[in-house]
């Protein structure tokens, strides 16, 4: 079964997926970079009265 993946794209089959990697190909890398640019910093969240996620150890 091939379920929908990121942005409506077909997901990569488990047999060929590069597990342990944040991206599977150049398109994924570009999308991740765009997503990360839009992420707000903890300071920006706090300035808006929001609580950032706790640090993970």
N, C-alpha and C positions, 0 to 999 in steps of 0.2 A: 504494500500500500504506500503510495507516494502522496503525502499530505502537503498542503500549501506551506511554503517557507516564507522567508523574509520578503516583504513587499509583493506578496501574491505570486512569487516565483516558486516553482516546484522545489521541494526540499531535496537535498543530496542523499542518495541511498546510503544506509549505514555501512555497507560493504566498501564504499569508496570515499566516505567522509574522512576528513583529516581531523579526527578527534584530538582534542588538546590544543587546537588552533582556534583563535578568535574569528578567523575568516577562512573561507574556502577558495576564494578567487579574487581577482582584481576588483570586480564589481562589489563584492562584499567589503573589501578594504576601503573603497571610496565611500560606501554607505556608512561604514563605521566611523570614518574620519569626519563625515558630515554630521553624524549624530553626536560625536564627541565635541565638535565645535559649538554645538547648541547647548551642551550641558552647562548648567550654572554652577559656580563654585560654592563651597560651603559659606563663605563670607557673603556672597550675593544672596543666598537663601536666608541667612540670619538677618541681613539688612531688611528683608521683606517680612520679618517676623516668623519665618518658617524654621523648622528644626531639620538639619541635615541628617542623613543616615549616619549611624554610629560607625566607627572604624571597625573593620573586621581583622581579627588576628589569626 
